[in-house]
């Protein structure tokens, strides 16, 4: 019963979240914005509105590989969003620009998230050993290590939530405020960003579920 509640249910939620973002992005990537500006241009306008002129905007390969690199002050957009002018492309680009604004203004949740990255990277590298040893062989030492690993990952995912929701909030506000999209186009952007945000919620639920499951079996 514990396995069903803490492991299988989060897996199903995660699969549903990934399917939702895939469907929503696919739908609105086919809806061109009336302004016809590209994702690169939208990201630049959003950052310029906040007085940011020192962030490089570059294209990267892959599907939905968009991200902001605070260390190198680089905003990377997947090729389809970099050159695309769809509502989905503008929403994703503005969202990443929102992270750049967070970085420039010293947004506390982003600073906390950045400080957790080194230990989170270590926890992620240990995760395969925890899964193999803890789940399949019942090695108590690895279960205890697994609790620590998933605790780190869960805290990281929890801190990520306000960072992502705030970036989306900034994106919606600035896109509309700058007139990059018209009011009736905002719904497509909102749906794309809301679907993307739920993937982070699903990741947090999955990590928390694994943490609780390991904690339960460590007490048996």
Secondary structure, 3 states (H helix, E strand, C coil): CHHHHHHHHHHHHHHHHHHHHHHHHHHHCCCECCCCCCHHHHHHHHHHHCCCCCCEEEEECCCCCCEEECCCCEEEEEHHHHHCCEHHHHHHHHHHHHHHHHHHHCCHHHHHHHHHHHHHHHHHHHHHHHHHHHHHHCCHHHHHHHHHHHHHHHHHHHHHHHHHHHHHHHHHHHHHHCCCCCHHHHHHHHHHHHHHHHHHHHHHHHHHHHHHHHHHHHCC
